[in-house]
Structure formats: C-alpha cells, structure tokens
Amino acid sequence: MSQATHGSAPDIAVRNIANPYALIMSGQMLFEWLGRKRNEPKATAAAQRLAAAMDKVIAEARHLTADLGGEASTTEMGSAVAAAI
C-alpha cells in the first residue's frame, strides 16, 4: 500500500488546491521498494524517473501549488510532473 502521510485532507477536498507532492512521492517510494525487494529493474527505473520529474517541476517553479509559493492547482502540478516523465 502507498499513501501520503498527511492523510486525505478533507478540509480541502474537491477544491483542487492540495499539493500532490506527498502522494506522488509515496508512489515513487513504493516503486523504489519494489525494485529492491523484487530485484525489478523496471520498478527501480520508474522510481528514478518519478524522482527526477518531481525535482524538475520543483526546480522550475512554474507549476507549484500555493503552499509552495505558486498558483497551480493540484491537477496542474500533477500534469507537470507527468509531462516531465
């Protein structure tokens, strides 16, 4: 199971303002663990690509949610990470 440590954030549900970082990086850590546990190079590669994509989005600072000083929605930040992959 993979989940963000902050929980479901019901106070901001359906407002499209949540920072997707924790959830995306939880998935990244799951791929990393699977790569090590199962000796699966594709999972390890997926983990590396996710981490690099997130690093790129954060460094560019064009698609960040408000809590990170940006104006992007949850969807926009998530889409930027997906595009960086």
PDB file with one MODEL, atoms N, CA, C and O in Angstrom:
MODEL        1
ATOM      1  N   MET A   1       0.836  -1.162   0.000  1.00  0.00           N
ATOM      2  CA  MET A   1       0.000   0.000   0.000  1.00  0.00           C
ATOM      3  C   MET A   1       0.889   1.236   0.000  1.00  0.00           C
ATOM      4  O   MET A   1       1.952   1.255   0.621  1.00  0.00           O
ATOM      5  N   SER A   2       0.448   2.241  -0.689  1.00  0.00           N
ATOM      6  CA  SER A   2       1.165   3.504  -0.737  1.00  0.00           C
ATOM      7  C   SER A   2       0.174   4.632  -0.476  1.00  0.00           C
ATOM      8  O   SER A   2      -0.872   4.708  -1.119  1.00  0.00           O
ATOM      9  N   GLN A   3       0.505   5.497   0.459  1.00  0.00           N
ATOM     10  CA  GLN A   3      -0.372   6.640   0.705  1.00  0.00           C
ATOM     11  C   GLN A   3       0.448   7.789   1.252  1.00  0.00           C
ATOM     12  O   GLN A   3       1.495   7.588   1.868  1.00  0.00           O
ATOM     13  N   ALA A   4      -0.040   8.996   1.020  1.00  0.00           N
ATOM     14  CA  ALA A   4       0.634  10.173   1.541  1.00  0.00           C
ATOM     15  C   ALA A   4       0.481  10.215   3.053  1.00  0.00           C
ATOM     16  O   ALA A   4      -0.553   9.813   3.587  1.00  0.00           O
ATOM     17  N   THR A   5       1.493  10.694   3.737  1.00  0.00           N
ATOM     18  CA  THR A   5       1.472  10.708   5.196  1.00  0.00           C
ATOM     19  C   THR A   5       0.499  11.723   5.772  1.00  0.00           C
ATOM     20  O   THR A   5       0.103  11.615   6.932  1.00  0.00           O
ATOM     21  N   HIS A   6       0.117  12.695   4.981  1.00  0.00           N
ATOM     22  CA  HIS A   6      -0.760  13.739   5.512  1.00  0.00           C
ATOM     23  C   HIS A   6      -2.227  13.341   5.551  1.00  0.00           C
ATOM     24  O   HIS A   6      -3.042  14.086   6.093  1.00  0.00           O
ATOM     25  N   GLY A   7      -2.580  12.219   5.007  1.00  0.00           N
ATOM     26  CA  GLY A   7      -3.975  11.778   5.010  1.00  0.00           C
ATOM     27  C   GLY A   7      -4.756  12.335   3.843  1.00  0.00           C
ATOM     28  O   GLY A   7      -4.176  12.745   2.838  1.00  0.00           O
ATOM     29  N   SER A   8      -6.064  12.352   3.973  1.00  0.00           N
ATOM     30  CA  SER A   8      -6.928  12.699   2.842  1.00  0.00           C
ATOM     31  C   SER A   8      -7.270  14.183   2.748  1.00  0.00           C
ATOM     32  O   SER A   8      -7.854  14.604   1.750  1.00  0.00           O
ATOM     33  N   ALA A   9      -6.929  14.982   3.744  1.00  0.00           N
ATOM     34  CA  ALA A   9      -7.174  16.430   3.759  1.00  0.00           C
ATOM     35  C   ALA A   9      -8.623  16.771   3.407  1.00  0.00           C
ATOM     36  O   ALA A   9      -8.867  17.484   2.433  1.00  0.00           O
ATOM     37  N   PRO A  10      -9.586  16.273   4.186  1.00  0.00           N
ATOM     38  CA  PRO A  10     -10.987  16.510   3.862  1.00  0.00           C
ATOM     39  C   PRO A  10     -11.382  17.988   3.867  1.00  0.00           C
ATOM     40  O   PRO A  10     -12.358  18.368   3.218  1.00  0.00           O
ATOM     41  N   ASP A  11     -10.633  18.826   4.592  1.00  0.00           N
ATOM     42  CA  ASP A  11     -10.959  20.243   4.646  1.00  0.00           C
ATOM     43  C   ASP A  11     -10.746  20.961   3.305  1.00  0.00           C
ATOM     44  O   ASP A  11     -11.288  22.045   3.086  1.00  0.00           O
ATOM     45  N   ILE A  12      -9.959  20.357   2.418  1.00  0.00           N
ATOM     46  CA  ILE A  12      -9.758  20.976   1.102  1.00  0.00           C
ATOM     47  C   ILE A  12     -10.208  20.068  -0.050  1.00  0.00           C
ATOM     48  O   ILE A  12      -9.869  20.300  -1.211  1.00  0.00           O
ATOM     49  N   ALA A  13     -10.973  19.038   0.296  1.00  0.00           N
ATOM     50  CA  ALA A  13     -11.460  18.094  -0.721  1.00  0.00           C
ATOM     51  C   ALA A  13     -12.225  18.830  -1.810  1.00  0.00           C
ATOM     52  O   ALA A  13     -12.947  19.788  -1.536  1.00  0.00           O
ATOM     53  N   VAL A  14     -12.064  18.385  -3.018  1.00  0.00           N
ATOM     54  CA  VAL A  14     -12.706  18.860  -4.251  1.00  0.00           C
ATOM     55  C   VAL A  14     -12.426  20.330  -4.579  1.00  0.00           C
ATOM     56  O   VAL A  14     -13.106  20.906  -5.427  1.00  0.00           O
ATOM     57  N   ARG A  15     -11.448  20.940  -3.928  1.00  0.00           N
ATOM     58  CA  ARG A  15     -11.119  22.336  -4.228  1.00  0.00           C
ATOM     59  C   ARG A  15      -9.954  22.451  -5.202  1.00  0.00           C
ATOM     60  O   ARG A  15      -9.660  23.548  -5.676  1.00  0.00           O
ATOM     61  N   ASN A  16      -9.279  21.333  -5.513  1.00  0.00           N
ATOM     62  CA  ASN A  16      -8.169  21.292  -6.468  1.00  0.00           C
ATOM     63  C   ASN A  16      -7.013  22.195  -6.036  1.00  0.00           C
ATOM     64  O   ASN A  16      -6.377  22.841  -6.869  1.00  0.00           O
ATOM     65  N   ILE A  17      -6.746  22.236  -4.724  1.00  0.00           N
ATOM     66  CA  ILE A  17      -5.665  23.077  -4.216  1.00  0.00           C
ATOM     67  C   ILE A  17      -4.617  22.281  -3.426  1.00  0.00           C
ATOM     68  O   ILE A  17      -3.632  22.855  -2.962  1.00  0.00           O
ATOM     69  N   ALA A  18      -4.817  20.990  -3.270  1.00  0.00           N
ATOM     70  CA  ALA A  18      -3.878  20.173  -2.498  1.00  0.00           C
ATOM     71  C   ALA A  18      -2.564  20.010  -3.252  1.00  0.00           C
ATOM     72  O   ALA A  18      -2.542  19.910  -4.479  1.00  0.00           O
ATOM     73  N   ASN A  19      -1.491  19.984  -2.508  1.00  0.00           N
ATOM     74  CA  ASN A  19      -0.174  19.732  -3.077  1.00  0.00           C
ATOM     75  C   ASN A  19      -0.051  18.219  -3.308  1.00  0.00           C
ATOM     76  O   ASN A  19      -0.157  17.447  -2.355  1.00  0.00           O
ATOM     77  N   PRO A  20       0.173  17.780  -4.560  1.00  0.00           N
ATOM     78  CA  PRO A  20       0.241  16.341  -4.842  1.00  0.00           C
ATOM     79  C   PRO A  20       1.602  15.708  -4.561  1.00  0.00           C
ATOM     80  O   PRO A  20       1.789  14.512  -4.786  1.00  0.00           O
ATOM     81  N   TYR A  21       2.548  16.501  -4.073  1.00  0.00           N
ATOM     82  CA  TYR A  21       3.906  16.010  -3.862  1.00  0.00           C
ATOM     83  C   TYR A  21       3.949  14.731  -3.027  1.00  0.00           C
ATOM     84  O   TYR A  21       4.540  13.737  -3.448  1.00  0.00           O
ATOM     85  N   ALA A  22       3.330  14.751  -1.854  1.00  0.00           N
ATOM     86  CA  ALA A  22       3.421  13.602  -0.936  1.00  0.00           C
ATOM     87  C   ALA A  22       2.845  12.330  -1.559  1.00  0.00           C
ATOM     88  O   ALA A  22       3.414  11.248  -1.413  1.00  0.00           O
ATOM     89  N   LEU A  23       1.740  12.465  -2.237  1.00  0.00           N
ATOM     90  CA  LEU A  23       1.124  11.280  -2.841  1.00  0.00           C
ATOM     91  C   LEU A  23       1.987  10.733  -3.982  1.00  0.00           C
ATOM     92  O   LEU A  23       2.189   9.524  -4.090  1.00  0.00           O
ATOM     93  N   ILE A  24       2.488  11.626  -4.826  1.00  0.00           N
ATOM     94  CA  ILE A  24       3.340  11.190  -5.944  1.00  0.00           C
ATOM     95  C   ILE A  24       4.616  10.548  -5.417  1.00  0.00           C
ATOM     96  O   ILE A  24       5.040   9.503  -5.913  1.00  0.00           O
ATOM     97  N   MET A  25       5.228  11.168  -4.416  1.00  0.00           N
ATOM     98  CA  MET A  25       6.473  10.624  -3.890  1.00  0.00           C
ATOM     99  C   MET A  25       6.247   9.345  -3.073  1.00  0.00           C
ATOM    100  O   MET A  25       7.164   8.533  -2.946  1.00  0.00           O
ATOM    101  N   SER A  26       5.068   9.155  -2.529  1.00  0.00           N
ATOM    102  CA  SER A  26       4.751   7.873  -1.891  1.00  0.00           C
ATOM    103  C   SER A  26       4.748   6.763  -2.940  1.00  0.00           C
ATOM    104  O   SER A  26       5.249   5.666  -2.694  1.00  0.00           O
ATOM    105  N   GLY A  27       4.186   7.053  -4.103  1.00  0.00           N
ATOM    106  CA  GLY A  27       4.225   6.095  -5.208  1.00  0.00           C
ATOM    107  C   GLY A  27       5.656   5.836  -5.658  1.00  0.00           C
ATOM    108  O   GLY A  27       6.030   4.701  -5.955  1.00  0.00           O
ATOM    109  N   GLN A  28       6.449   6.898  -5.706  1.00  0.00           N
ATOM    110  CA  GLN A  28       7.856   6.770  -6.088  1.00  0.00           C
ATOM    111  C   GLN A  28       8.586   5.844  -5.120  1.00  0.00           C
ATOM    112  O   GLN A  28       9.360   4.984  -5.540  1.00  0.00           O
ATOM    113  N   MET A  29       8.335   6.024  -3.814  1.00  0.00           N
ATOM    114  CA  MET A  29       8.981   5.167  -2.812  1.00  0.00           C
ATOM    115  C   MET A  29       8.510   3.721  -2.915  1.00  0.00           C
ATOM    116  O   MET A  29       9.281   2.798  -2.650  1.00  0.00           O
ATOM    117  N   LEU A  30       7.258   3.520  -3.295  1.00  0.00           N
ATOM    118  CA  LEU A  30       6.753   2.168  -3.487  1.00  0.00           C
ATOM    119  C   LEU A  30       7.481   1.491  -4.652  1.00  0.00           C
ATOM    120  O   LEU A  30       7.883   0.333  -4.544  1.00  0.00           O
ATOM    121  N   PHE A  31       7.651   2.213  -5.762  1.00  0.00           N
ATOM    122  CA  PHE A  31       8.410   1.657  -6.886  1.00  0.00           C
ATOM    123  C   PHE A  31       9.849   1.347  -6.473  1.00  0.00           C
ATOM    124  O   PHE A  31      10.396   0.307  -6.842  1.00  0.00           O
ATOM    125  N   GLU A  32      10.456   2.249  -5.711  1.00  0.00           N
ATOM    126  CA  GLU A  32      11.828   2.045  -5.255  1.00  0.00           C
ATOM    127  C   GLU A  32      11.924   0.784  -4.390  1.00  0.00           C
ATOM    128  O   GLU A  32      12.837  -0.025  -4.557  1.00  0.00           O
ATOM    129  N   TRP A  33      10.978   0.627  -3.472  1.00  0.00           N
ATOM    130  CA  TRP A  33      10.952  -0.550  -2.606  1.00  0.00           C
ATOM    131  C   TRP A  33      10.756  -1.820  -3.436  1.00  0.00           C
ATOM    132  O   TRP A  33      11.451  -2.814  -3.228  1.00  0.00           O
ATOM    133  N   LEU A  34       9.810  -1.786  -4.376  1.00  0.00           N
ATOM    134  CA  LEU A  34       9.575  -2.960  -5.216  1.00  0.00           C
ATOM    135  C   LEU A  34      10.820  -3.330  -6.015  1.00  0.00           C
ATOM    136  O   LEU A  34      11.132  -4.508  -6.190  1.00  0.00           O
ATOM    137  N   GLY A  35      11.525  -2.309  -6.498  1.00  0.00           N
ATOM    138  CA  GLY A  35      12.761  -2.558  -7.235  1.00  0.00           C
ATOM    139  C   GLY A  35      13.788  -3.296  -6.396  1.00  0.00           C
ATOM    140  O   GLY A  35      14.445  -4.225  -6.867  1.00  0.00           O
ATOM    141  N   ARG A  36      13.919  -2.865  -5.136  1.00  0.00           N
ATOM    142  CA  ARG A  36      14.875  -3.523  -4.239  1.00  0.00           C
ATOM    143  C   ARG A  36      14.379  -4.890  -3.796  1.00  0.00           C
ATOM    144  O   ARG A  36      15.116  -5.874  -3.860  1.00  0.00           O
ATOM    145  N   LYS A  37      13.138  -4.951  -3.351  1.00  0.00           N
ATOM    146  CA  LYS A  37      12.576  -6.188  -2.786  1.00  0.00           C
ATOM    147  C   LYS A  37      12.494  -7.312  -3.813  1.00  0.00           C
ATOM    148  O   LYS A  37      12.797  -8.467  -3.511  1.00  0.00           O
ATOM    149  N   ARG A  38      12.085  -6.963  -5.021  1.00  0.00           N
ATOM    150  CA  ARG A  38      11.884  -7.971  -6.057  1.00  0.00           C
ATOM    151  C   ARG A  38      13.003  -7.999  -7.107  1.00  0.00           C
ATOM    152  O   ARG A  38      12.946  -8.748  -8.083  1.00  0.00           O
ATOM    153  N   ASN A  39      14.015  -7.167  -6.878  1.00  0.00           N
ATOM    154  CA  ASN A  39      15.107  -7.051  -7.840  1.00  0.00           C
ATOM    155  C   ASN A  39      14.551  -6.786  -9.241  1.00  0.00           C
ATOM    156  O   ASN A  39      14.902  -7.460 -10.210  1.00  0.00           O
ATOM    157  N   GLU A  40      13.678  -5.787  -9.315  1.00  0.00           N
ATOM    158  CA  GLU A  40      12.971  -5.465 -10.560  1.00  0.00           C
ATOM    159  C   GLU A  40      13.494  -4.143 -11.125  1.00  0.00           C
ATOM    160  O   GLU A  40      13.154  -3.074 -10.617  1.00  0.00           O
ATOM    161  N   PRO A  41      14.318  -4.209 -12.172  1.00  0.00           N
ATOM    162  CA  PRO A  41      14.918  -3.004 -12.735  1.00  0.00           C
ATOM    163  C   PRO A  41      13.895  -2.002 -13.284  1.00  0.00           C
ATOM    164  O   PRO A  41      14.140  -0.796 -13.252  1.00  0.00           O
ATOM    165  N   LYS A  42      12.767  -2.478 -13.781  1.00  0.00           N
ATOM    166  CA  LYS A  42      11.759  -1.554 -14.306  1.00  0.00           C
ATOM    167  C   LYS A  42      11.137  -0.717 -13.186  1.00  0.00           C
ATOM    168  O   LYS A  42      10.847   0.463 -13.386  1.00  0.00           O
ATOM    169  N   ALA A  43      10.934  -1.305 -12.035  1.00  0.00           N
ATOM    170  CA  ALA A  43      10.400  -0.561 -10.893  1.00  0.00           C
ATOM    171  C   ALA A  43      11.420   0.465 -10.409  1.00  0.00           C
ATOM    172  O   ALA A  43      11.063   1.597 -10.086  1.00  0.00           O
ATOM    173  N   THR A  44      12.686   0.066 -10.361  1.00  0.00           N
ATOM    174  CA  THR A  44      13.745   0.986  -9.968  1.00  0.00           C
ATOM    175  C   THR A  44      13.846   2.143 -10.946  1.00  0.00           C
ATOM    176  O   THR A  44      14.008   3.291 -10.534  1.00  0.00           O
ATOM    177  N   ALA A  45      13.752   1.856 -12.222  1.00  0.00           N
ATOM    178  CA  ALA A  45      13.801   2.911 -13.246  1.00  0.00           C
ATOM    179  C   ALA A  45      12.603   3.851 -13.124  1.00  0.00           C
ATOM    180  O   ALA A  45      12.743   5.064 -13.280  1.00  0.00           O
ATOM    181  N   ALA A  46      11.436   3.294 -12.848  1.00  0.00           N
ATOM    182  CA  ALA A  46      10.241   4.119 -12.667  1.00  0.00           C
ATOM    183  C   ALA A  46      10.417   5.049 -11.472  1.00  0.00           C
ATOM    184  O   ALA A  46      10.041   6.220 -11.537  1.00  0.00           O
ATOM    185  N   ALA A  47      10.982   4.541 -10.388  1.00  0.00           N
ATOM    186  CA  ALA A  47      11.231   5.362  -9.200  1.00  0.00           C
ATOM    187  C   ALA A  47      12.181   6.504  -9.526  1.00  0.00           C
ATOM    188  O   ALA A  47      11.960   7.639  -9.102  1.00  0.00           O
ATOM    189  N   GLN A  48      13.221   6.214 -10.265  1.00  0.00           N
ATOM    190  CA  GLN A  48      14.197   7.241 -10.629  1.00  0.00           C
ATOM    191  C   GLN A  48      13.575   8.300 -11.536  1.00  0.00           C
ATOM    192  O   GLN A  48      13.851   9.490 -11.383  1.00  0.00           O
ATOM    193  N   ARG A  49      12.745   7.875 -12.470  1.00  0.00           N
ATOM    194  CA  ARG A  49      12.094   8.833 -13.374  1.00  0.00           C
ATOM    195  C   ARG A  49      11.115   9.724 -12.629  1.00  0.00           C
ATOM    196  O   ARG A  49      11.046  10.926 -12.888  1.00  0.00           O
ATOM    197  N   LEU A  50      10.354   9.143 -11.701  1.00  0.00           N
ATOM    198  CA  LEU A  50       9.425   9.943 -10.900  1.00  0.00           C
ATOM    199  C   LEU A  50      10.173  10.967 -10.058  1.00  0.00           C
ATOM    200  O   LEU A  50       9.779  12.132 -10.006  1.00  0.00           O
ATOM    201  N   ALA A  51      11.233  10.553  -9.407  1.00  0.00           N
ATOM    202  CA  ALA A  51      12.015  11.468  -8.571  1.00  0.00           C
ATOM    203  C   ALA A  51      12.609  12.596  -9.408  1.00  0.00           C
ATOM    204  O   ALA A  51      12.569  13.757  -9.002  1.00  0.00           O
ATOM    205  N   ALA A  52      13.152  12.264 -10.561  1.00  0.00           N
ATOM    206  CA  ALA A  52      13.742  13.283 -11.434  1.00  0.00           C
ATOM    207  C   ALA A  52      12.676  14.251 -11.954  1.00  0.00           C
ATOM    208  O   ALA A  52      12.916  15.454 -12.047  1.00  0.00           O
ATOM    209  N   ALA A  53      11.511  13.723 -12.290  1.00  0.00           N
ATOM    210  CA  ALA A  53      10.425  14.572 -12.778  1.00  0.00           C
ATOM    211  C   ALA A  53       9.976  15.548 -11.694  1.00  0.00           C
ATOM    212  O   ALA A  53       9.765  16.730 -11.969  1.00  0.00           O
ATOM    213  N   MET A  54       9.831  15.065 -10.480  1.00  0.00           N
ATOM    214  CA  MET A  54       9.421  15.949  -9.390  1.00  0.00           C
ATOM    215  C   MET A  54      10.488  16.988  -9.121  1.00  0.00           C
ATOM    216  O   MET A  54      10.171  18.161  -8.927  1.00  0.00           O
ATOM    217  N   ASP A  55      11.749  16.580  -9.105  1.00  0.00           N
ATOM    218  CA  ASP A  55      12.845  17.534  -8.912  1.00  0.00           C
ATOM    219  C   ASP A  55      12.796  18.639  -9.962  1.00  0.00           C
ATOM    220  O   ASP A  55      12.996  19.812  -9.647  1.00  0.00           O
ATOM    221  N   LYS A  56      12.531  18.262 -11.203  1.00  0.00           N
ATOM    222  CA  LYS A  56      12.471  19.235 -12.299  1.00  0.00           C
ATOM    223  C   LYS A  56      11.323  20.222 -12.095  1.00  0.00           C
ATOM    224  O   LYS A  56      11.506  21.430 -12.250  1.00  0.00           O
ATOM    225  N   VAL A  57      10.153  19.718 -11.750  1.00  0.00           N
ATOM    226  CA  VAL A  57       8.992  20.592 -11.546  1.00  0.00           C
ATOM    227  C   VAL A  57       9.242  21.558 -10.389  1.00  0.00           C
ATOM    228  O   VAL A  57       8.927  22.744 -10.489  1.00  0.00           O
ATOM    229  N   ILE A  58       9.801  21.058  -9.303  1.00  0.00           N
ATOM    230  CA  ILE A  58      10.096  21.917  -8.152  1.00  0.00           C
ATOM    231  C   ILE A  58      11.147  22.965  -8.530  1.00  0.00           C
ATOM    232  O   ILE A  58      10.990  24.140  -8.199  1.00  0.00           O
ATOM    233  N   ALA A  59      12.201  22.558  -9.211  1.00  0.00           N
ATOM    234  CA  ALA A  59      13.277  23.487  -9.585  1.00  0.00           C
ATOM    235  C   ALA A  59      12.796  24.567 -10.555  1.00  0.00           C
ATOM    236  O   ALA A  59      13.194  25.727 -10.446  1.00  0.00           O
ATOM    237  N   GLU A  60      11.945  24.184 -11.498  1.00  0.00           N
ATOM    238  CA  GLU A  60      11.436  25.162 -12.474  1.00  0.00           C
ATOM    239  C   GLU A  60      10.482  26.160 -11.830  1.00  0.00           C
ATOM    240  O   GLU A  60      10.388  27.306 -12.269  1.00  0.00           O
ATOM    241  N   ALA A  61       9.773  25.726 -10.786  1.00  0.00           N
ATOM    242  CA  ALA A  61       8.861  26.581 -10.004  1.00  0.00           C
ATOM    243  C   ALA A  61       7.774  27.259 -10.837  1.00  0.00           C
ATOM    244  O   ALA A  61       7.315  28.344 -10.479  1.00  0.00           O
ATOM    245  N   ARG A  62       7.356  26.642 -11.935  1.00  0.00           N
ATOM    246  CA  ARG A  62       6.286  27.207 -12.757  1.00  0.00           C
ATOM    247  C   ARG A  62       4.931  26.595 -12.462  1.00  0.00           C
ATOM    248  O   ARG A  62       3.902  27.218 -12.722  1.00  0.00           O
ATOM    249  N   HIS A  63       4.913  25.389 -11.925  1.00  0.00           N
ATOM    250  CA  HIS A  63       3.656  24.669 -11.671  1.00  0.00           C
ATOM    251  C   HIS A  63       3.605  24.194 -10.227  1.00  0.00           C
ATOM    252  O   HIS A  63       3.484  22.998  -9.959  1.00  0.00           O
ATOM    253  N   LEU A  64       3.697  25.135  -9.305  1.00  0.00           N
ATOM    254  CA  LEU A  64       3.674  24.798  -7.890  1.00  0.00           C
ATOM    255  C   LEU A  64       2.360  25.243  -7.268  1.00  0.00           C
ATOM    256  O   LEU A  64       1.785  26.261  -7.653  1.00  0.00           O
ATOM    257  N   THR A  65       1.900  24.467  -6.305  1.00  0.00           N
ATOM    258  CA  THR A  65       0.676  24.817  -5.588  1.00  0.00           C
ATOM    259  C   THR A  65       0.958  25.978  -4.629  1.00  0.00           C
ATOM    260  O   THR A  65       2.114  26.317  -4.375  1.00  0.00           O
ATOM    261  N   ALA A  66      -0.091  26.569  -4.110  1.00  0.00           N
ATOM    262  CA  ALA A  66       0.026  27.772  -3.277  1.00  0.00           C
ATOM    263  C   ALA A  66       0.916  27.571  -2.052  1.00  0.00           C
ATOM    264  O   ALA A  66       1.641  28.487  -1.665  1.00  0.00           O
ATOM    265  N   ASP A  67       0.873  26.393  -1.439  1.00  0.00           N
ATOM    266  CA  ASP A  67       1.696  26.157  -0.253  1.00  0.00           C
ATOM    267  C   ASP A  67       3.184  26.179  -0.558  1.00  0.00           C
ATOM    268  O   ASP A  67       4.008  26.301   0.349  1.00  0.00           O
ATOM    269  N   LEU A  68       3.528  26.060  -1.839  1.00  0.00           N
ATOM    270  CA  LEU A  68       4.926  26.118  -2.272  1.00  0.00           C
ATOM    271  C   LEU A  68       5.249  27.469  -2.916  1.00  0.00           C
ATOM    272  O   LEU A  68       6.323  27.645  -3.492  1.00  0.00           O
ATOM    273  N   GLY A  69       4.323  28.414  -2.816  1.00  0.00           N
ATOM    274  CA  GLY A  69       4.551  29.746  -3.360  1.00  0.00           C
ATOM    275  C   GLY A  69       4.081  29.942  -4.784  1.00  0.00           C
ATOM    276  O   GLY A  69       4.355  30.978  -5.390  1.00  0.00           O
ATOM    277  N   GLY A  70       3.377  28.964  -5.328  1.00  0.00           N
ATOM    278  CA  GLY A  70       2.897  29.071  -6.700  1.00  0.00           C
ATOM    279  C   GLY A  70       1.406  29.325  -6.771  1.00  0.00           C
ATOM    280  O   GLY A  70       0.759  29.628  -5.768  1.00  0.00           O
ATOM    281  N   GLU A  71       0.877  29.197  -7.970  1.00  0.00           N
ATOM    282  CA  GLU A  71      -0.550  29.415  -8.191  1.00  0.00           C
ATOM    283  C   GLU A  71      -1.214  28.244  -8.907  1.00  0.00           C
ATOM    284  O   GLU A  71      -2.366  28.345  -9.328  1.00  0.00           O
ATOM    285  N   ALA A  72      -0.492  27.138  -9.045  1.00  0.00           N
ATOM    286  CA  ALA A  72      -1.017  25.983  -9.776  1.00  0.00           C
ATOM    287  C   ALA A  72      -2.027  25.208  -8.943  1.00  0.00           C
ATOM    288  O   ALA A  72      -1.978  25.202  -7.713  1.00  0.00           O
ATOM    289  N   SER A  73      -2.935  24.559  -9.644  1.00  0.00           N
ATOM    290  CA  SER A  73      -3.878  23.656  -8.985  1.00  0.00           C
ATOM    291  C   SER A  73      -3.210  22.299  -8.778  1.00  0.00           C
ATOM    292  O   SER A  73      -2.110  22.049  -9.271  1.00  0.00           O
ATOM    293  N   THR A  74      -3.883  21.448  -8.055  1.00  0.00           N
ATOM    294  CA  THR A  74      -3.410  20.078  -7.880  1.00  0.00           C
ATOM    295  C   THR A  74      -3.211  19.417  -9.238  1.00  0.00           C
ATOM    296  O   THR A  74      -2.187  18.786  -9.498  1.00  0.00           O
ATOM    297  N   THR A  75      -4.207  19.574 -10.092  1.00  0.00           N
ATOM    298  CA  THR A  75      -4.174  18.972 -11.421  1.00  0.00           C
ATOM    299  C   THR A  75      -3.016  19.513 -12.250  1.00  0.00           C
ATOM    300  O   THR A  75      -2.330  18.747 -12.927  1.00  0.00           O
ATOM    301  N   GLU A  76      -2.794  20.809 -12.203  1.00  0.00           N
ATOM    302  CA  GLU A  76      -1.715  21.416 -12.995  1.00  0.00           C
ATOM    303  C   GLU A  76      -0.343  20.932 -12.532  1.00  0.00           C
ATOM    304  O   GLU A  76       0.524  20.639 -13.355  1.00  0.00           O
ATOM    305  N   MET A  77      -0.148  20.847 -11.227  1.00  0.00           N
ATOM    306  CA  MET A  77       1.138  20.358 -10.738  1.00  0.00           C
ATOM    307  C   MET A  77       1.334  18.882 -11.086  1.00  0.00           C
ATOM    308  O   MET A  77       2.412  18.475 -11.519  1.00  0.00           O
ATOM    309  N   GLY A  78       0.289  18.095 -10.894  1.00  0.00           N
ATOM    310  CA  GLY A  78       0.371  16.674 -11.248  1.00  0.00           C
ATOM    311  C   GLY A  78       0.638  16.466 -12.725  1.00  0.00           C
ATOM    312  O   GLY A  78       1.422  15.599 -13.110  1.00  0.00           O
ATOM    313  N   SER A  79      -0.017  17.267 -13.546  1.00  0.00           N
ATOM    314  CA  SER A  79       0.200  17.173 -15.001  1.00  0.00           C
ATOM    315  C   SER A  79       1.612  17.582 -15.379  1.00  0.00           C
ATOM    316  O   SER A  79       2.194  17.012 -16.302  1.00  0.00           O
ATOM    317  N   ALA A  80       2.175  18.567 -14.675  1.00  0.00           N
ATOM    318  CA  ALA A  80       3.546  18.983 -14.949  1.00  0.00           C
ATOM    319  C   ALA A  80       4.520  17.860 -14.619  1.00  0.00           C
ATOM    320  O   ALA A  80       5.485  17.642 -15.351  1.00  0.00           O
ATOM    321  N   VAL A  81       4.277  17.151 -13.532  1.00  0.00           N
ATOM    322  CA  VAL A  81       5.128  16.013 -13.172  1.00  0.00           C
ATOM    323  C   VAL A  81       5.000  14.914 -14.233  1.00  0.00           C
ATOM    324  O   VAL A  81       6.001  14.347 -14.670  1.00  0.00           O
ATOM    325  N   ALA A  82       3.784  14.626 -14.635  1.00  0.00           N
ATOM    326  CA  ALA A  82       3.557  13.602 -15.670  1.00  0.00           C
ATOM    327  C   ALA A  82       4.256  13.976 -16.968  1.00  0.00           C
ATOM    328  O   ALA A  82       4.852  13.121 -17.622  1.00  0.00           O
ATOM    329  N   ALA A  83       4.187  15.244 -17.344  1.00  0.00           N
ATOM    330  CA  ALA A  83       4.838  15.700 -18.579  1.00  0.00           C
ATOM    331  C   ALA A  83       6.360  15.603 -18.468  1.00  0.00           C
ATOM    332  O   ALA A  83       7.035  15.333 -19.461  1.00  0.00           O
ATOM    333  N   ALA A  84       6.903  15.819 -17.274  1.00  0.00           N
ATOM    334  CA  ALA A  84       8.346  15.750 -17.080  1.00  0.00           C
ATOM    335  C   ALA A  84       8.875  14.322 -17.145  1.00  0.00           C
ATOM    336  O   ALA A  84      10.061  14.095 -17.385  1.00  0.00           O
ATOM    337  N   ILE A  85       7.984  13.370 -16.928  1.00  0.00           N
ATOM    338  CA  ILE A  85       8.406  11.960 -17.001  1.00  0.00           C
ATOM    339  C   ILE A  85       8.701  11.614 -18.447  1.00  0.00           C
ATOM    340  O   ILE A  85       9.073  10.479 -18.747  1.00  0.00           O
TER     341      ILE A  85
ENDMDL
END
